[in-house]
Amino acid sequence: MGLLCRFVLQEYYVAPSGSDDWSGTEPEPTADGDDGPFETLDAAQSAVRSTLEEGPGDVTVYVRDGTYYRSEPLTFSTADSGTGGHDVVWRNYPGERPRIVGGRPLTEWEAVEGREDIYRTDVDEDWTFNALFEDGQRSRVARHPADGYSRVTAPDEDDPRAAFAFESGDVPVLEDPSGLQLYIWPGGPDGEWNWHTKIVDVDEVDYEDQTVRAGGLDSYVLGPGTRYFVLNHLELLDEPGEFYRSPDGEVYYYPRGDISDATVVAPTGTAVFAIEGETPSEPVRNLRFEGLDVEVSDRPRQTHIGHLDESPGSIRLSNAEGITVARCRIRNSAASGVVVEGHAQNVTIESNEVHDIGQHGVQLSGPTSRDYLNRGNVVSNNHVHHVGQVSGDGHGISLAHSGNNVVSNNRVHHSSRFSIVVASMPRPTTMTGYGHTVEEPQTIDGIEVSPENVRIFQHARNNVVEYNDLSHANLDSQDTGVVYTNTGGRGNVIHGNRLHDSEIPFSFGFGLYLDDTSDGVTASNNLIHDLNHDGDGTLQYGIYAKGLDDILINNVVADNEAAVGGIGSHEHGGTWNHGLVIERNVLSDTGPNVYGFSNWSTERVAKADHNVVYNADDEYGISDFPDNYALYGESYDVETFDDWRSFWDQRFDQESEVGDPKFMDPDNDDYRFRYDSPVYDHGIESIDHASPGLRADFPFTDPEPMDRAFVHIAGEDGTPAFVELDEGETVDLTISARTETGYRMDPTDLTVTYESDDESVATVDDGTVTARTTGVTEVIARVESDDIVREVPLHALVS
């Protein structure tokens, strides 16, 4: 007799109008009031577990409209897994958007005597929190100064990593400074190293000597100019949207509006959903979370998080396989949005909006170990924005010690540090003991790290970062880039991305930043434009490459306010910068120098050729090349691009060209190449301008106006600048458009008309181009939406 398998197909429902005493199998209460949906997610979870014990099958929990406040995270373990190839799905009821809130409202406010603008209430002493939200808007712990930073005047001579001197007034005189905290960017000897932030408790304030001492500041010297502010004291509460929670449970709040009309929510934990398998060998599997609004989570009181360390997150996954988070809106986290940590494989984060996040939007974070645990995941078609709202080292999407992932078609903007980072740390020189500050090799999982085996510990490898639209990065940091890699391991590909409209607020930074030991990276078909037109800092290069065997091919770097140039390189910290391939790139109006070669060596460049370079100021320099460089009995001064082409028996850029690349309409961000551009003589491929960013199936609507429009050939991919036709031949054109925030627009919302500049060459009727006689004509697609008009040209070449 064979085995009897039950394939259970079960649906449960949760609604505010429900009852946990009901079966949960009805979407709404029955007429007799005897049955209906569950009231809580916890009851639904218990029912799902019971169903799974009966046998494998698909189970779906539909969550109805409403707000579900959580007193603790909803935790999913191995017992919640789908089995036998089946999924357990937690999703919105069709057409509804339930809110799962990791907190509870604060009520019973009363005005503070003598301060009619400040209100107080009491909470249980055990309910501690470090964040607050008023009507969905982030509030902040009371701080000084109200905006910006104070500056360290000098580090303490005896303990320069933990204590410093301050200017009078920068730390207000408080009757009792106990409980005061410090938010700081440990800045190094000159105060310039703004790489990561810390929030720590103040141990002592000496107002007479004007010094502060704090615990947990063990990273860098707190040199003069180091940025900081103080926070977490009732006497600092002086701005709308600020709060203070005392150690005994008194909460004071300065509301933005009428407190009686406001919903003020405090978080109850650092996660809303915690998806945690038992062990790597017993992971939680086959769960899907779809169409849910996940809001409000806390951060620890003190944060010591570096940019690759794990951060708490509203949705946190570990020991997880085959998990999907899709079509969710994740916002108002005091730490990170989605954190996929430790053993995590085949996880998909897709088509979500992640915004107003304390640190990272989406973080994949594996351990520094021998085992390759965090890999094979997908982060695609997400709108990630306004991240790093609490921790200034916040990134849009972070891959830390995580590999073989695909990060594609995301729109990332307004991040305090990087848009996307791919990194493993520490550097190989540190792990092997060959660095300039380390003499002994590290031992990891019982293995002594050596130059021969070090790459097995570099897990951020073989990632594909493609077709992402990235802007407004670097809002509060320095030595940064829009896309950043460091010590990632080989095989990372950065392809087809658009990096644009980002500023360097102070100090220096780059566009595409392949930092130390970014080895074996291929960067291709990226468009890097309009960087640092308004930044007070210095954009040094559009691309900066500091690794081994990096390939820079078919990139367009244009119209950037680069102080130095187009492509730079540098060997730093005992790491090698050799074997660069620089081929078929366009460098146009992106600084006075074509290349920069800090601490040049003959191994630096393996190949450079078929590049097109142009500068309207007619400057074509080479930066940082050593003076009177001696090579095989010859002496070279390499100061210009011509010198570079003559250098070393004319080894480099012999087929490259100095000339206008002839973009279609760069003033309107149209960097397609005209039909008569010189780039085609060098095998340079056209950049697909429409593909970077969110796909057309992104689920959320956008009220923003039209920004850019694109012309396509029906049935074909890409955004061509011209079509070639024989007489009598026809081709159909189609149009797509994006809003200012990067959403794809519904074509039915667009009004499109066409005209041909020379109808004797080609006519156009309702998007169909018909070739008439030999010649060239410009076809204009006029795209209109809500009184905004974009004219998109296309050349028709008839032979």
Summary of the structure (lengths in Angstrom):
residues: 799
radius of gyration: 28.9
end to end distance: 75.5
largest distance: 99.3
contacts: 2993
relative contact order: 0.06
helix: 6%
strand: 42%
